[in-house]
Structures are given as C-alpha cells and as structure tokens.
Amino acid sequence: MRCILIGVLGVAACALRIAGAFLPPSSVAARKTTTYLASTTTAESLSGTAAPDKASQSYNSVVVGGGPAGLLSAIALARKYPDRKIAVFDRLPAPPSPTDVAVWNQTDRFYLIGLGHRGQKALGRFDVWDDVEAVCSPVFGRKDWAPGASVDEGVERLATDKPTTTQVLPRDKLVGVLYKHIMENFPDQVELNYGYEADIFDFGDSSEQSVKLGVSKCVVADGSEMTPEPEAECEVDNYRVVNTDFLIGADGAARGLANEMESKDAERLAAINPAQRLFAKKTQFKVKRFVDDNQRVYKSIPVKVPSNWRFDLNYSARSRGNRMAFELLPADDQGTYCGILLIKPDDELAAPNSDPAKLRKFFDDEFPQFSSLIDDNTLSLAAEKSSSNLPGFRYAGPRIHQGDRTVLLGDAIHTVKPYYGLGANTALEDVSELCDCLDSAADLKSAVEMFSEKRAVEANALVTISRNMDRPGKLGLAAFLVPLILDGIFYRLAPRLFAPGMFSLFQKDGVTFKWMQRRKRIDRAVQLTIIGSTFYGMFQGFKASVSLVARRLGMDGRVVGAVTIAASVLLRSVKNSLKPKEA
C-alpha cells in the first residue's frame, strides 16, 4: 500500500511539472523578474524600485537614436500623427548646419555615404529628399585602376543603365538636413534631445503597460556640454524617467536597446524549464555576430583632383598584393574629394604616428595617379592620425520587436561594411516599411509584429549577401568572384532565364534582399547543373570516340586515350611557342 501511495504521488508530481511546462511564463508562480540595465548604468542609480521616485515625463512615441534613421522615424511619426508628442534621444551632440561651409570644407572629418534608390525613395516619401539632394554630389560612374596600373591605364565605367543616380554626401550632413527639417516643420511636436543617454527600465511587455526609460545627461570630464570625444560620460545618478506608448530603437551599431533585448531573452530562457525553452527559442531575439575574416581599418585623406578630371565619378585604386585600396568620393562639385585608405589593421602604416616618408613612397609606387595630388603636409597628417574601424557584419532576429510597443530598425538590426552603400539606404527603407505596417495593421501590436516579420528576414539576407562579397582569398573566389563571372556569362547568354549579377540587382527598385538571395540560389543550381551536364557530355563523347578508334586500330582504349591527351598538350605547347613575342 505504501509503495502504491508513493507511486501515485510521484505520478501526480510529474503531471504537475509537465502541466507547468506548457503554461505561459506569466502563469508560473516562481517566474523570475529582473531589471535589465545598460553597461553604463548601475543597479543603485537605475534600479526598478528607484525609478518611480523620480520625476517622470510622458510622450506618445520615443525614438532612441538621432542619426538618419532615427530622425526620419520622428518625421514619419509626426506626419502620420500630427496630434501626438514625439521625443528623440541621442548620446552625441546636435549636428552642425548642413550649409555651414566652414564645417563641411574639412572633408577628411566626415565619412561619405551614397544614397541610391532605396534611400532616395524613403526620403522622398516624407518630403525631405529635395532638401537632401540640394547638398549632395551626384556620381554617374567610377574609374578604377588595377594593381600596378599606370596613371593612364584607369578604366572608366559610366552607369548609364542605372535607373537612379547615386547622390553622395557626408552622413552627418544628412543628419543636419533632417534635424533642420524637424526644427522648421515640427518644432512643437518633436522634441530633439542630443547629449542624452537612454536606458531601459521596462519594455512594457503587456498591452496595458507603457515603456519606461531612464534618461541621463551626458557631459565631459570638465562638466561642460556633451562633445563627440570618447571621454564623455553620462550622469547616471541624475536622470529622469520617460514613459512612452511606442519605442523605436534606432541607436545604430552601438545597439544599446538590442543588447538589452538580447540579455532579457537570454535570462528569460534561463529561468524557464527545458520544455518551454525548446518552443521559446523559435522566437528568441538574438544578435548573430560574424567573425571578421577580412578586417580593414581606414584613414581619410582629402584630395583635390585636376580640372581635366570628371568631378562626378567614384575613383578607386588597388595596390599590388592586396595590401591597400584607395576609394574616393566627391565632397562637392568643384573637384574636392574625400579619399578613404583601406588598410589591414596590422600594417605599419595603419598605426598612429607612422612614418610619412614610407606612406609617400607607398603612394608613389602604388597610387602614382593620386600621389602627385596630395601635398606633404596632408600626407603627414594622415600618417599621424589613428586609423578608424569599420563595422562588422551582424544582424538581429528572428524577432526584432519586444512586447507590443518596442521595435528596432536600421543598423540596430543589420550592420554591414559601407562598401556597397547598402547600410544607410536600407536603414532609411526600414522607416518607410514601418510606416506601411502602421498604415495597414489594425493596432500597434499587429504593426510591430508585422514589421518584425518582414524586416528580420531582410536583415538576415542583407548581411549574409554582404558578408559573402567580403570573404578573403579562396573563400572570396568561391563566394563572390566565381559567382559574379558565372552571372555575367549566363545572363548574356539567356537574360530571360537568369538574373543579372548582385551589383545590378542592388539597383533594381522593388526587389527585396530575400528575393535576391533565393533567386541567386536557383540561378547557381541551374548554372552548375548546365556546367556539370556539359562536362559530362564532353567526357562521354571523348570516351566513345576513343573506344571507336581503339576498336578500329585493335589497340587498348586506355592507350589511345593517353596518347590523345598527350598529343593535345604537345600541340598546345608548340602553338604557344610559335606565337610572336611582344617587344
């Protein structure tokens, strides 16, 4: 009887455990609650219990991140909801005026970006493209010098088939245009807060709860206003609480909100039992970080090109041995260019205070077409400065929202190297896609979930495609160069059957990155099938021919085959030796 009773109790306990595994996390009595804090905060200064004691402020919407995607998000919300209050918080200072000549003449201080059809379309939708285009420089093509090429051996390629002309400007100037647009059109509706750090108290995971943030003023060591210098710190002991019904995380590659969401999901999964964890992982927020196996750093160098050069081209040169590359984009329409010297991080010329004489010799040997355009003082300043890092490849997913009221976009969900102009353009496109979701969804919860479903797969595809185009050595040959050659050959032979190469697909309007990825996989499978079938047919034809000759000569087929191959190799060698040698 005792054994039976113990058995019954054991079965009951097991049943209760199993039942608990399929209850939602909120119904589990022992559910763990945690306050998630950014790395710059402390539990004492920004704790969940301390927050209600602080003076609070509420907004209908809050955007964390005052870059291009963040400011365009604020403009989009202000246009869609004219009766709602919006706040923007960014850690850096407010941008300079887009027409301040003294600022923008310092071309080597700013990284230039090219706006293609994705970015232009998004900016045009919210009536800011005309203002942006007015401070841009058009680029109609490029001129490239291969490694070891002389000054006169550059190859010019005009993009005559591109539907949209790329427009180039400094990223910070784009921010300045958007900032000015807000100040002139939505001064009472959009509150711009630069020099502020925003940290999460509560994501408001239920539909009844608002999102709660702690906002701190950022200062430098001497107590003055925030500057871009790295020693700037934020006064986490002196903060205000901000509540909002809708939070957009556009804080870029710094990924403050993304890191918070990833930490929260990791701790949530650790707090539930294995059965729940198995199902919860399918919708887990996670950042996929790729190892950068082709790392480069850069130094910016201003260049004034001669008057007989075109002022509307992207100039590019590569050195022998793949040591460095030099990319130049126009900073204005007067021949002022910003050159980006891409260097391997362990190169001696990548270090600060490197030898300007060695840098000059390198330019003389590898980039003679540009060396004569850069004076000694400019080159010495480039050798003296520290190199800057390029972003790595990362994407978030499969969920890019948190609860019913928080969503991420821009570089917070997809970070790529700026080689192909995809990062900034896709970030602006994210804003337009978010507005589409807000327009078509029945409520905010549905809109957030719809946007997450649409753009998470795009982030994955964008980063995966971009990384494959940046692999080094044999990986780069297999993942990028060979497919590029195959696409060129097969598209020319059968344009109705095969899609053009990736560079052409990037220029097509209305084409998603996920579609590109799928289409190229299909193309590659068909291409390899055709190539394999062709070689197999050639082999079978050769084999049949050898067998026929062997039967007629009464010889072993293997001997005939070997003699045929040897004769072919010999004839080719003789033919090459008889070719006239170049003087």
N, C-alpha and C positions, 0 to 999 in steps of 0.2 A: 504493500500500500504506500509506504514512504517513497519507494522508487517511482511509483506511478505519479504521486503528487509532485515530486521534484521534476519529473518529465513534463507534466502539464504546465508547471510554472515556467520551465525553460522554453517550451514552445510559445507560451504567451509572451514572454520577454522578447523572443526572437521576432514574433509577429509585430510587436510594438515598434521594434527597431526598424523593421522593413517598412512599416507604415510611415514612420518618421522620415524615411529616405525619400518618399515621394510627396511629402508635404512641401509647400513653398517655404523658402528660408525664413520669411517673416512669421510663420506659424510655429517654428521650432522654438521652444521656450528658452533654450540655452543659447539663442543666437547672439553672437558676439557683435558689439557695436564699437566702432573705432573712429577717432578723429584723424583725418589724413592731412598732414601738413607738408608744405614745400620745404626744400632743403635749406632755405634761407630763414626759416622761422624756428621758434622753439615752442615746446608744449606750454611753458609758463606764459608766454606772451600771446599765443594764439590758440588757446585751448577751447574746447567746446563749451565749457562751463563759464569761461570768462567773456565769451562773445556777447551774450545778452546784456551784460553790464555796460557795454559801450554804446555811445550814441549811434543810431542807425539811420540809413538813408535808403530809399527805395526807387527803383527805376523799372519801367516796363521791360527794357532789354539792356543787357550789358555786353560789350564786346571787349575781350581781353586781347590786346594786340593792336597797336596803332600803325601797322605797316599798310601796304597796298590793299591786301585782302580785308584787313580789319576796318579800314576807313571806308572801303567800298561797301562792306556789310552795313556799316552805320548809315551810309547814304541810301542803300536799298531799303532798309527798315524805315527810315524817315520818310521816304517817298510812299511806301506802302501803308504806313500807319501814321498819318500826319498829326494825330491827337495823342501820340504816345511819347514818353520821355526815354531817351537813349543815352547811355554813358559809355565812353571809351577810355580804357586804362592801358598805358604803355610805360615800360620802365625807362625808355630813352627820352631825351628832350624833344620838344616840338621841332618839326622840320623847318629849315630856312625857306624863305620865299622862293618860288620857282623862277622868279625873274631877277633875283639878286646876282648880278653879273660878277661881282667880286667873289662870291662863294663858288659859283659854278665854273669860273675860269681855272680853278685848281683841279684839273681833270683827274689827276692821279689820286685824289682823295676819295673818289666815288667809283663804285662798280656799276658798269653799264649793263642794261638789260635790253633785249629786243622784244617788242610787242608784236606778235603775229595775230592771226585771225581770231584765236580764242580770246586773247586779252582785249583786242580792239572791239570785238563783238560784245563782250561783257561791259566794258566801259561805255560803249555806245548805248546799251540798253538803259543805262541810268543817267544818260545825258551829260557825261563828263568827257567823252572822247575828243570832242572838238578842243577843249581846253588842254588836254594832254598832248594831242597832235601838234598844237601850236609851239610846244617846247621840245619836240622830237627832231631827230635827224633821220631821213629815210635811207635805207640800204637796199640797193637794187641788185646786188650780187656779191661776188667775192673774187679775190685774186690770190692764188696760192703759189708758193714756191716749194718745190720738193727739196728734200735734204741734198745739200751740195750744189743746188742750182745757182747759176749766176744771176746778177741783177736783172738781166734782160730775159730770163727764162721763166718768169712768172706766167701762170695760166689764168686768164680772166674768164669767169663764167657768170653771165648775166641771168638772173632768174626771170626770164621772160614769160615762163609758163605759170608763175605763181599768181594765184587769184588775189592775194593781199600783199602789199608792200610792207616789209618789216620796218617798224619805226623804233629808233634807239634813243634812250635817254638814261640818265642815272636813276637808279632805284629810288634814292632819296628825293630826287626832283619829282618823281611820280607821287610820292607821299606828300610833297609840298603842294602839288596841284589839288589833290583830293582834300587835303587839310583846308586849303583856301576855299574850295567849293563848299565845304561844310560851313565855314565861318560866314560865307556870303549868303548862303541859301537856307541854312538850318541853325542859326545861332542860338535860338531859344529852345530848340528841340533836342539837339545833340550836344552833350557836354563832353568836351575833349580834355582828358586828364593825362598829361605827359609828365614823366618823372614819378610814376606811382607803380608799386608792385601790388599785384592782386593775388591772394592766396585763398584756397577753397576751405570753407568751414563745412558746408553741407551741399551736396549736389541736388538736393530736393528730389529724391528718387521717386516719390509718390506724386500723383497729380494734384494733391492738396497742398503740398509744400513748395515754397519758393527756394530758389538757390541762394545760398548765403556765402558772402565773400568777406575777407578781411583785407582792407586796402591801406597800404603804408606809403608814406612819402619817402622818396629816395634822395639822398644827399651824398656829397663827397666828404672826405675826412675833415675839411675845414668848416663844415656846416653850411656851405653855400648851396645854391640850387644844383640839381642833378646835371651832370655832364656825361658825355659818352665814355669817359675814361673808366678803365676797369676797376679802379679803386672805389667807385661809387657803391654805397651801401644803403640799405633801406631800414627805416626806423620801425622795426617790428614791435617795439614796446609802445609805440604811439600810432594807433591805427583806428580806422572807423569801419563799422560793419555796413555792408551794402547788400541789400536784398533785391532780387530780380525774378521775373517770371520766365525769362528766356536768356540763356547764356550762350554766346558764341565764342569759342576758343580759336583765336587766330594769332596766337603768340609765336608762330614760326618754329624754326628748328630748335629753339630753346625748349619747347614742348613742356612748359610748366604744367598745364592742365592735363596733357596727355600722360605725363609721368604720374600725376595724381590718380588719374583714372586707371592706369595700369597697376599701380600699387593697391588701389582699392579692390580691383578684381582679384588680384593675387591673394590678398588677405581674405576676401570673401570665399574664395575656393578652398583656402586652407582651413577655414572654420566650419565647413560642411563635410558630411560623410562621403565616402568614395562613390556611392551610387548617384548622389546628387551631382558630384563633381564631374562625372562622366558626361552628363547631359549639359551641365553649365558651361563646359569648355567650348561647346559649339558656338556660343555667342560671347565668348570672352573677349574683352578688349585687351589687345596685346600689340606691342610695337616690335616689328620684325627689323632687326638691325643687321645689315650685311657687313662682313669684313671687307675693308677697302684694300683690294689686292693690286690696285693701280694708283696708289696715292700720289697726289701732286699738291704742291703749295704754290703760291703766286706772289709776284711783286708787280706793282703797277708803275708804268713809265709813260709820261706824256710825250707825244711825238707830233711834230708839225710836218705834214707831208708836202712835197713840192707842188707848185701851182699847176704843173703839167700832169699831175696825177688826178684821178677822179676822187671827189670828196664824198661819194655815195656808195663806196664799196667796203666790205669787210676784208682786211688784208691779213694774211696768215702765212707763216713760215715754220718749218720744222728743221731741227738740226740733225746731223748725222748721228747714228747710234741711239736715236730716240731720247737724247739727253734732255732737250728742252723744246718747247714750242712757244711761238710768239704770235698772239692774236691781237688785232687792232680793230676797234670800232670807232666811228665818228662821234665826237662830242659836240660838234656844231657843223654848220655848212660852209665853214671857212678853212677846212683842212686841218683842224685840231683833232687829234686822235688820242684815245687812251689805250695804251698797249698793256697787255697782260702777259707777263713772262711766266709760263708754267714750268715748274722745276720739281725734280724729285726731292723729297724732304731731306735726304742725307747728302745732297750735293753741297759742295763747299760754298757755292755762290748763293745758296738758299739761306745761309746763316747771316745774321746781322753783322754789320761792320766787316763784310767780306772785302777782298782786295779789288778796288775799282779797275786796276790795270788788267787783272785777269778777266773781269767782266767785259772790258773794252776789247781785249784780244778775242774773246769768245764771239762777240758781235762781229768783229772784223772777219773772222774765219767762217762763221755760220750764218750770220744775218747781215751781209755787207749792204744789202739794199736799205737797211734801216740804220746801220751803224753811223753812216755819214749824216743822218738826220738828228742824232742825239748828241748834244754837246757834253763836254767832260763833267760839268757841274751836275747836270741832270743824271748822268750815269753814276756819278759818285754818290748822289743822294739815294739812288736805287740800291747800290751796293751796301749803303749804310743801314737802310731800313730793315726791319724784321719782315719775314715773309708771312703771309696770311694763309689760313687754312680754308680749303673748300669743304662744303658739307659732304657727309657720307650719304649712302643710299639707305633709306628707311621708309617703311610705310606702316600704318596702323590698320587694324581690322581683326576679325571680320565685322566688328561693330565699332562705329565711330561716334556714337552718342552715349549719353549717360542719363538714365531715367527718362523723364518726359520733357525735360526742359534744357538740356545741355547738348550741344553738338560742336564738333571740331571741323575745321576746314583749312585749306592752304597747306603751308609747309608743316603744320602740326600733324597732318595725316600722310603727307608724301614729301619726302626730301630727296632731291636729285642734284647732281652736279650741274652747273649752269652752262654746259657746253652747247646744248641744243635749244635753249630758250623755252624749255617746257615747264619749269617750276613756277615762275611768276605768272605765266599765261594760264596755267591750269588752276592756280590759286584764285585768280580773278573769275575763271569759269565756274569754280565751286560756288561763288557767291550767286551767280546767275542761276545755277541749278538749285540752290537752296530756295531762292525766290519762286522758282517753278513749283517746288514741293509745297511751299506755304500757300501758293495760289490754288493748287489742286486738292490739297488734303482737307479733311473735314475739321480737324483741330490741330493744335500744336504737336500733340503726342504723335499723331499719324504723320505729320510733316517731318518731324525729326527722324522717325523710323524709316520713312520713305527715302529721305536724303541719305541716311546711313547705308541703306541697301544699295542705292545707286552709285554712290561715290566711293564706297570702300573697295569695290571691285576695280574701279578706275584707278584708285591709288595703288593697288597691288600691281595692276598691269603696267601703269606708267613707270613705276620704279623698277620692275622686272625688265622691261624693254630697255630702259636707260642703262641699267647695270650691264646687260648683255653687250651693249655698244661700248663699254668701257673696260672690258676684260683685257689683261695684258698677254703678250706672247702667243702661244699656241691656242690658249682659250679665246683670245680676241680673234684669231684667224678662223676658228671654228664657229664662234658665236656671232661674229659681226662681218668680217671681210668676205668669207666664202658665201654666206647667205646674200650679201649685198651684190656680189658678182652674179650669182645664180638668178636673183630677181631681175637684174638688168638684162641678162640674156633671154630668159623665158618671157619677160614682159614684152620685149621687142618682137619675139617670135609669135607670141599668142596673147595680145593685150586683152582680149575678151575672156580668156581663161585664167590668166594670172594677174595679180595686183602688182603695182609698181613697188619699188623699194621703200623702206621705212621713211627716208627723208621726204619722199613725195607724199606718203600717207600723212605725215605730220602736217602738211599744208592743206589737206582736204578738210573742208568745212563739214560739220555734222557727223564726222567719223569718230567713234569712241576708241580709247586705247584698248579696251577689252576686245572690240571687234578687230582691231589691227592684230592683236595677239592671236586670236583664233584664226583669222584669215591667213596669217603667215604660217601658222602650223599646218593648215591644209595645203597651202602652196608648197611648203617644204616636203610634205609627204608625197605629193604628186610629182614634184621635181625629182626626188630621189628614186621614186618608182620608175619614172621615164629613163633616168640615167642608168639605173640598175638593169632595166629591161634591154636598153640599147647595148650595154656592155655584154650582157648575157647572150644576146642575139649575135653580136660580133664574135664572141668566143665560140658559139655553136657553129657559125658559118666557117670560121677558121678551122675548127676541128673536123668538120665534114670535108672541107677542101683538102686537108692533109690526108685524111683517110682515102679519099678518091685517088690522089696522086700516089700514095703508098701502094694501093692495090694494083695500079697500072704499072708501077715500077717493080713490083714484087719486093718491096722493102718494108722494114718495120716502121709503123706510123710515128713512133716516138723519135726515130732518127730523122725522118723527113721534117717533122715539126721543129726539131732543134736546129737543123740546117737552115730552114726557112727563116727562123728568128735571127740566127747568127748572120745570115746574108743581109737581112733588113738593116741590122745595126751597122754592118760594114758599109753598106751603100750610103746610109745617112752620114757616116763619118767622112767618107770620101767626098760626098756632096758638099759638106760644110768646109772641108779643107780646100775645095776648089773655088769657093766664093772669094771675090776680090776683097782684099783687106782695105779698111778705111785708112786714109792718110793720117 
